[in-house]
Amino acid sequence: MNYMQQKTRFGTAAEVEDAPFRPRVYRKTELAQLYFPQAGKKTALQGLARWIKRCTELEKALEAAGYDKNRRFYLKPEVELIVKFLGEP
């Protein structure tokens, strides 16, 4: 590994991997791929949607929080609910 790879703005790959999960606004595909890292974007998104649908408490909590299934991203409060019910990715 050369100097530029060691000293990047975002740190090394190991540091990024070991960084704690932080709730923030996530694109749906981005969050889904954190839960399903080996899957493609579409498959990961379908998997996360399936998990949300099967967890009726989570589905109701998201609905109460103003979740819009057609929006392309999850807001921070929605991400916090997903993590609360499904655990950290």
C-alpha positions in Angstrom: 0.0 0.0 0.0 1.5 3.3 -1.0 1.4 6.6 0.9 -1.7 8.0 -0.9 -3.7 4.9 -0.2 -2.8 5.1 3.5 -3.6 8.8 3.8 -6.9 9.4 2.1 -9.5 11.9 3.2 -11.8 9.0 4.3 -9.2 6.8 5.9 -8.3 3.3 5.0 -10.8 0.7 3.9 -10.5 -1.0 7.3 -11.3 2.2 9.1 -14.3 2.8 7.0 -15.6 -0.7 7.6 -15.0 -0.5 11.3 -16.7 2.9 11.6 -19.8 2.8 13.7 -23.2 3.0 11.9 -24.6 6.5 12.0 -28.2 7.3 11.3 -28.5 9.9 8.6 -30.5 10.3 5.4 -29.7 7.3 3.2 -30.7 6.5 -0.4 -32.9 3.4 -0.2 -30.4 1.4 -2.3 -27.5 2.5 -0.1 -29.1 1.4 3.2 -30.4 -1.8 1.6 -26.9 -2.7 0.4 -25.6 -2.3 4.0 -28.1 -5.0 5.1 -27.5 -7.1 2.0 -23.8 -6.5 1.0 -23.5 -9.4 -1.5 -26.7 -8.5 -3.3 -27.1 -6.2 -6.3 -29.0 -2.9 -5.8 -32.4 -4.2 -6.9 -32.1 -7.4 -5.0 -31.0 -5.6 -1.8 -33.8 -3.1 -2.1 -36.3 -5.9 -2.5 -34.9 -7.8 0.5 -35.1 -4.7 2.7 -38.6 -4.0 1.6 -39.6 -7.6 2.3 -38.1 -7.3 5.9 -40.0 -4.1 6.5 -43.2 -5.6 5.2 -42.9 -8.7 7.4 -42.2 -6.6 10.5 -45.7 -5.1 10.9 -44.6 -3.0 14.0 -41.9 -1.4 11.9 -44.3 -0.8 9.0 -46.8 0.9 11.3 -44.1 3.0 13.0 -42.7 4.1 9.6 -46.2 5.0 8.4 -46.8 7.1 11.6 -43.4 8.8 10.9 -44.6 9.9 7.5 -42.8 7.3 5.4 -43.5 7.6 1.7 -42.7 4.3 -0.2 -42.2 6.2 -3.4 -39.5 8.5 -2.1 -35.9 7.4 -3.1 -34.4 7.9 0.3 -35.0 7.3 4.0 -35.0 10.2 6.4 -33.0 10.1 9.6 -36.0 9.3 11.8 -37.0 6.5 9.4 -33.5 5.1 9.5 -33.5 5.2 13.3 -36.8 3.2 13.3 -35.4 0.6 10.8 -32.3 0.2 13.0 -34.4 -0.1 16.1 -36.5 -2.9 14.7 -34.0 -4.7 12.4 -30.7 -3.9 14.2 -27.7 -2.2 12.8 -26.6 -3.4 9.3 
